[in-house]
């Protein structure tokens, strides 16, 4: 048998138990053990390859002794690894997180043995939650606990389950490490960013909604149910000044009156292939959800009822229209884990479902996109059929790349054809919007990232003009 065959046989004998330890116990050698084993092995190869064999027996006995000492040290150090039940983990995290907003998590590790261990810790967090930092190196004393803190910044909505915390514990002399999984199940629901709702509430109380792009809409006619007193602004009718309150506060004060109550808004949220495109890092569906939730919040504060139908090639969810701020929770739970699908949307099913479940006259808001004549024809047909029974509003999302291609001031030769194609598509899109308006359908043509304020303004205009 050649020297190479002997070495290969020895490596196979050594690899078998290592594979068994890794497979059944999660135990792996560390670099110091590999380096310690490579030295005698390489020296043995040099001895076997040497021409002079007179001194090989003595050297061989020496190497054998070193191998025995190394093997004993390896086995002794192997016994110092922790058992699987030595560690346990507990996780403290809020159940609800917001998209792209920091969410703090606390991870507590408990060492139930009397020995101290050097451990590396990584929580079992899906990559969509983007933990920072994602790994810790600590020393965990015997009979002690260790609390680690990190921050999640979710990049995707949905329900995420964190099942385990993963530890890598070193042996006493650092020749081995063992990977352990400590059960610690936690569910985190990532909702769309609700910061804009709090911002709206603050600005509404201070009468500064214009900072969010929400315009004050002049009412046609007047509802006479008193709502509140507030500071006078230059746009207010002087007839609404409350002179007693003005004299008492020594500051011009006007009366606000409530708009018509108990009206309904039904959102038809397209979750098909038309909404898979992205704008400023979010899908069109994410932008649609943000705008829908903002308008729902505004409408519920106005005393109206809000409902939602989400669909693609089937009906995914239905939230019956109701009033009260508790309806916001129902809308959130029904939409936070909804994602766009690469399927053709069935507008016929969505509008049939609307007809069978929502018979009372409502403002029907369809949030979708048009990219070809087929879906544009369906949108036009089904929205125009609602005229008379409901008040339809089609929200069509723009593609900024088309407008950027047309807005080039001095196009080069290679930019002429894209500009001409984009102009042709925009002309066709304008005709689609014109046809919708001619059939009595309200329309809104906006960029996805700028949708919220125009949608709220259109709703306030509908309320002011008493179109419902």
C-alpha positions in Angstrom: 0.0 0.0 0.0 1.4 3.4 -1.0 1.9 6.3 1.4 -0.9 8.3 -0.2 -3.3 5.4 0.3 -2.3 5.1 3.9 -3.0 8.8 4.4 -6.3 8.7 2.7 -7.3 5.7 4.8 -6.4 7.6 8.0 -8.4 10.6 6.9 -11.4 8.4 6.2 -11.1 6.8 9.6 -11.0 10.3 11.2 -13.8 11.8 9.1 -16.4 9.1 10.0 -16.7 10.0 13.7 -16.5 13.8 12.9 -19.4 13.4 10.5 -21.3 11.4 13.2 -20.7 14.2 15.8 -21.9 16.9 13.4 -25.0 15.0 12.3 -26.3 13.7 15.6 -24.9 16.2 18.1 -24.3 19.5 16.2 -20.6 19.2 17.3 -17.9 20.6 15.0 -14.1 21.0 15.3 -12.7 24.5 15.6 -9.6 25.8 13.7 -7.2 25.2 16.6 -8.0 21.4 16.5 -7.6 21.4 12.7 -4.2 23.1 12.9 -3.1 20.8 15.7 -4.0 17.7 13.7 -2.4 19.0 10.5 1.1 19.3 12.0 1.7 15.6 12.8 0.0 14.5 9.6 2.3 16.6 7.4 5.4 15.5 9.3 4.3 11.9 8.8 4.1 12.4 5.1 7.6 13.8 5.0 8.9 10.8 6.9 7.2 8.4 4.6 8.6 10.2 1.6 12.2 10.2 2.9 14.7 7.9 1.3 16.7 7.2 4.5 14.6 4.7 6.6 17.2 4.1 9.3 15.6 6.7 11.7 12.0 6.2 10.7 11.0 3.8 13.6 12.1 6.2 16.3 10.4 9.1 14.7 7.3 7.0 14.1 7.1 6.1 17.8 7.5 9.8 18.7 4.7 10.7 16.3 2.5 8.0 17.7 3.0 9.3 21.2 2.1 12.8 20.1 -1.0 11.5 18.3 -2.1 9.6 21.5 -1.6 12.8 23.6 -3.6 14.8 21.0 -6.3 12.3 20.9 -6.6 12.2 24.7 -6.7 16.0 24.8 -9.4 16.1 22.1 -11.6 13.6 23.9 -11.2 15.3 27.2 -12.1 18.7 25.6 -15.0 17.1 23.9 -16.5 16.1 27.2 -16.5 19.8 28.3 -19.1 20.7 25.7 -22.6 21.6 27.1 -25.5 19.2 26.9 -28.4 20.2 24.8 -30.6 21.1 27.8 -28.0 23.3 29.5 -29.3 26.5 27.9 -32.8 28.0 27.5 -34.0 31.2 25.9 -36.9 33.7 26.4 -37.8 36.5 24.0 -39.5 39.7 24.8 -40.9 41.5 21.7 -44.0 43.5 20.9 -46.5 41.6 18.8 -47.0 44.5 16.4 -44.3 46.2 14.4 -44.4 48.8 11.6 -43.0 48.6 8.2 -39.4 50.1 8.0 -39.6 51.3 11.6 -37.3 50.2 14.4 -38.8 47.5 16.7 -36.8 46.5 19.8 -36.4 42.9 20.9 -35.0 41.5 24.1 -33.5 38.0 24.2 -32.7 36.4 27.6 -30.4 33.4 27.8 -30.3 31.2 30.9 -27.4 28.9 31.8 -28.6 26.0 34.0 -25.2 24.4 34.6 -22.5 25.5 37.0 -19.9 26.0 34.3 -19.2 29.1 32.3 -19.3 29.0 28.5 -18.2 31.3 25.7 -21.1 31.5 23.3 -22.0 33.1 20.0 -25.7 33.9 19.8 -27.8 34.5 16.7 -31.6 34.8 17.0 -33.7 32.9 14.5 -35.1 36.0 12.7 -36.2 35.9 9.0 -34.0 38.1 6.9 -37.0 40.3 6.0 -36.9 41.7 9.5 -33.2 42.8 9.2 -31.9 42.5 12.8 -29.2 44.8 13.9 -26.8 43.5 15.3 -27.5 40.0 14.0 -24.9 38.2 16.2 -23.5 38.5 19.7 -20.3 37.0 21.3 -20.6 36.8 25.1 -19.4 34.8 28.1 -22.3 33.2 30.0 -21.4 32.4 33.6 -22.7 29.4 35.5 -26.2 29.6 36.9 -26.7 33.0 35.4 -28.8 34.8 32.8 -27.8 37.1 30.0 -30.1 39.7 28.3 -29.3 40.8 24.8 -31.0 43.6 22.9 -31.3 44.2 19.2 -33.5 46.2 16.8 -35.6 44.9 13.9 -36.3 47.1 10.9 -38.9 45.1 8.8 -38.7 45.4 5.1 -41.9 43.5 4.4 -45.4 43.3 5.8 -46.8 40.1 7.1 -46.9 37.6 10.0 -43.4 36.3 11.0 -42.8 33.5 13.5 -39.5 33.5 15.4 -39.1 29.9 16.6 -35.6 29.4 18.0 -32.5 31.2 19.3 -29.3 29.6 18.1 -26.2 29.3 20.2 -22.7 28.2 19.4 -20.9 27.2 22.6 -17.1 26.5 22.8 -15.4 23.8 24.7 -13.0 24.5 27.6 -9.8 24.5 25.5 -11.5 25.9 22.3 -11.0 22.7 20.2 -14.7 22.1 19.6 -17.9 24.0 19.4 -21.5 22.9 19.6 -24.5 24.4 17.9 -27.7 24.4 19.9 -31.3 25.6 19.1 -33.3 26.9 22.1 -37.0 27.0 21.5 -38.5 30.5 22.0 -41.5 31.0 19.8 -42.7 34.5 19.1 -45.1 35.9 16.5 -44.5 39.4 15.1 -47.1 41.1 12.9 -45.6 43.7 10.6 -48.2 46.4 9.7 -48.0 49.3 7.3 -46.5 52.4 8.8 -49.1 54.0 11.0 -47.0 57.1 11.7 -49.0 59.1 9.2 -52.2 58.5 11.2 -50.8 60.0 14.3 -49.4 62.9 12.2 -52.9 63.5 10.8 -54.5 63.5 14.3 -52.0 66.1 15.6 -52.3 68.4 12.5 -56.1 68.1 12.6 -56.2 69.2 16.2 -54.0 72.2 15.4 -55.8 73.0 12.2 -52.6 72.5 10.1 -53.6 69.7 7.7 -52.3 71.7 4.8 -48.8 70.6 5.9 -49.8 67.1 4.7 -51.2 68.3 1.5 -54.8 68.1 2.7 -56.8 71.1 1.4 -59.6 72.9 3.1 -62.7 72.3 0.9 -65.5 74.8 0.8 -68.8 73.2 1.5 -71.6 73.6 -0.9 -74.6 74.2 1.4 -74.2 73.9 5.1 -74.7 71.1 7.7 -76.0 72.7 10.9 -75.0 70.1 13.5 -72.4 71.7 15.7 -69.1 69.9 16.1 -66.5 72.1 17.8 -65.0 75.5 18.4 -61.6 76.4 16.9 -59.4 79.4 16.1 -60.4 81.6 13.2 -58.4 81.4 9.9 -58.5 83.8 7.0 -60.5 81.3 4.9 -63.4 81.1 7.4 -66.8 82.7 6.8 -67.1 85.6 9.3 -70.8 84.5 9.8 -69.5 81.5 11.7 -67.6 83.5 14.4 -68.8 82.8 17.9 -68.7 86.2 19.5 -69.3 85.0 23.1 -66.4 82.6 22.9 -64.3 85.2 21.2 -64.9 87.7 24.0 -64.2 85.1 26.7 -61.0 83.9 25.0 -60.0 87.3 23.6 -59.2 85.5 20.4 -61.4 85.1 17.2 -63.2 81.8 17.5 -65.4 80.1 14.9 -67.9 77.2 15.0 -67.3 74.0 13.0 -70.2 72.0 11.8 -70.4 68.3 11.0 -70.8 67.0 7.5 -73.4 64.4 6.7 -72.9 61.2 8.7 -73.3 57.5 8.2 -72.1 57.4 4.6 -70.1 54.5 3.3 -66.8 53.9 1.6 -65.9 50.5 0.0 -62.3 49.9 -1.1 -61.7 47.4 -3.9 -58.0 46.6 -3.6 -56.4 44.9 -6.6 -53.8 42.4 -5.4 -53.0 41.0 -8.9 -50.1 41.4 -11.3 -50.9 45.0 -11.9 -49.7 45.9 -8.4 -46.4 44.0 -8.4 -44.4 46.9 -9.8 -42.4 49.0 -7.3 -42.0 52.7 -6.6 -39.4 54.1 -4.1 -38.8 50.7 -2.7 -42.4 49.6 -2.1 -44.8 47.7 -4.2 -47.8 49.5 -5.7 -50.0 47.4 -3.3 -48.0 48.8 -0.3 -48.7 52.3 -1.5 -52.3 51.5 -2.0 -52.6 50.1 1.5 -51.0 53.1 3.0 -53.4 55.5 1.2 -56.4 53.2 2.0 -55.6 53.2 5.7 -55.1 56.9 5.8 -58.4 57.6 4.1 -60.2 55.1 6.3 -58.9 56.9 9.4 -60.1 60.2 8.1 -63.5 58.8 7.1 -64.0 57.0 10.4 -63.2 60.3 12.2 -65.9 61.9 10.1 -68.4 59.3 11.3 -68.6 57.3 8.0 -68.5 53.6 7.6 -65.5 51.9 5.8 -65.2 48.4 4.3 -62.8 46.6 2.0 -62.7 43.9 -0.6 -59.2 42.5 -1.6 -59.0 40.4 -4.7 -56.8 39.0 -7.5 -58.0 35.9 -9.4 -60.2 35.2 -6.3 -61.7 37.1 -3.4 -59.0 37.1 -0.7 -60.8 39.1 2.0 -63.9 41.1 2.9 -64.3 43.5 5.7 -68.0 44.6 6.0 -68.4 48.4 6.2 -68.8 49.6 9.7 -68.2 52.8 11.7 -66.1 53.5 14.8 -62.4 53.5 15.3 -62.3 49.8 16.1 -62.9 49.3 12.4 -59.3 50.4 11.8 -58.1 47.2 13.6 -60.3 45.1 11.4 -58.9 46.7 8.3 -55.3 46.3 9.5 -55.7 42.6 10.4 -57.4 41.9 7.0 -54.6 43.6 4.9 -51.3 43.5 6.7 -50.4 40.0 5.3 -51.8 40.6 1.8 -49.2 40.6 -1.0 -49.4 41.1 -4.8 -49.6 37.9 -6.8 -48.5 37.2 -10.4 -52.1 36.3 -11.5 -54.6 38.0 -13.7 -57.2 40.0 -11.6 -60.8 38.9 -12.0 -62.6 42.3 -11.9 -65.9 40.5 -12.7 -65.8 38.4 -9.5 -64.9 41.5 -7.4 -67.8 43.6 -8.7 -70.2 40.7 -8.4 -69.1 40.2 -4.9 -69.6 43.9 -4.3 -73.1 43.8 -5.8 -74.2 40.9 -3.5 -72.7 42.1 -0.3 -72.9 45.9 -0.5 -76.3 47.1 -1.7 -76.5 50.5 0.0 -75.1 53.4 -2.0 -71.4 53.9 -1.3 -68.3 55.6 -2.5 -66.5 52.6 -4.3 -62.8 53.3 -4.5 -60.9 50.9 -6.9 -57.1 51.1 -6.5 -55.4 49.5 -9.4 -53.2 50.1 -12.4 -53.7 50.0 -16.2 -51.0 48.7 -18.5 -53.0 47.3 -21.5 -56.3 47.7 -23.3 -57.7 44.4 -21.8 -57.7 45.4 -18.2 -58.4 49.1 -19.1 -61.6 47.9 -20.9 -62.7 45.8 -17.9 -62.1 48.7 -15.4 -64.1 51.1 -17.6 -66.9 48.7 -18.1 -67.4 47.6 -14.5 -66.9 51.1 -12.9 -69.4 52.7 -15.4 -71.9 50.0 -14.5 -71.9 51.2 -10.9 -72.9 54.8 -11.8 -76.4 55.4 -10.4 -76.3 52.7 -7.7 -72.9 53.8 -6.2 -70.4 56.6 -6.7 -67.4 55.0 -8.3 -63.8 56.4 -8.0 -61.0 54.8 -10.0 -57.5 55.4 -8.6 -55.0 54.6 -11.4 -51.4 54.6 -10.5 -48.8 56.2 -12.7 -45.4 54.7 -13.8 -42.8 57.4 -13.1 -40.5 55.9 -15.7 -42.9 56.8 -18.5 -43.0 60.4 -17.4 -39.3 60.6 -17.0 -38.8 59.3 -20.5 -41.1 62.0 -22.0 -39.7 64.9 -19.8 -36.2 64.7 -21.3 -35.5 68.3 -22.6 -32.9 67.5 -25.2 -33.1 63.8 -26.0 -30.3 62.1 -27.8 -30.7 59.8 -30.7 -31.0 56.7 -28.4 -33.6 58.4 -26.3 -36.0 59.4 -29.1 -37.6 56.0 -29.6 -38.3 55.4 -25.8 -39.7 59.0 -25.5 -42.0 58.4 -28.5 -43.2 55.1 -27.1 -43.8 56.6 -23.6 -45.7 59.5 -25.1 -47.9 57.1 -27.0 -48.7 55.1 -23.9 -49.5 58.3 -21.9 -51.8 59.6 -24.7 -53.7 56.3 -24.5 -53.8 56.5 -20.7 -55.2 60.0 -20.9 -57.9 58.7 -23.2 -58.9 56.0 -20.7 -59.3 58.6 -18.0 -61.3 60.8 -20.3 -63.7 57.9 -21.1 -64.1 57.2 -17.5 -65.1 60.8 -16.6 -67.4 61.0 -19.6 -69.4 58.0 -18.2 -69.8 59.6 -14.7 -66.9 57.8 -13.0 -64.6 59.9 -10.7 -60.9 59.3 -11.4 -57.6 60.0 -9.8 -54.4 59.7 -11.8 -51.4 59.9 -9.3 -47.9 58.6 -8.6 -48.0 55.8 -6.0 -45.8 57.6 -3.5 -48.0 60.8 -3.8 -51.4 59.1 -3.6 -52.5 59.7 0.0 -53.1 63.4 0.0 -55.0 63.6 -3.4 -57.1 60.7 -2.3 -58.1 62.3 1.0 -58.8 65.6 -0.8 -61.1 63.8 -3.3 -63.0 62.2 -0.5 -63.4 65.6 1.3 -64.6 67.1 -2.0 -67.2 64.4 -2.4 -68.4 65.1 1.2 -68.5 68.9 0.6 -70.4 68.6 -2.6 -72.9 66.0 -1.1 -72.3 63.6 -4.0 -73.2 60.6 -1.9 
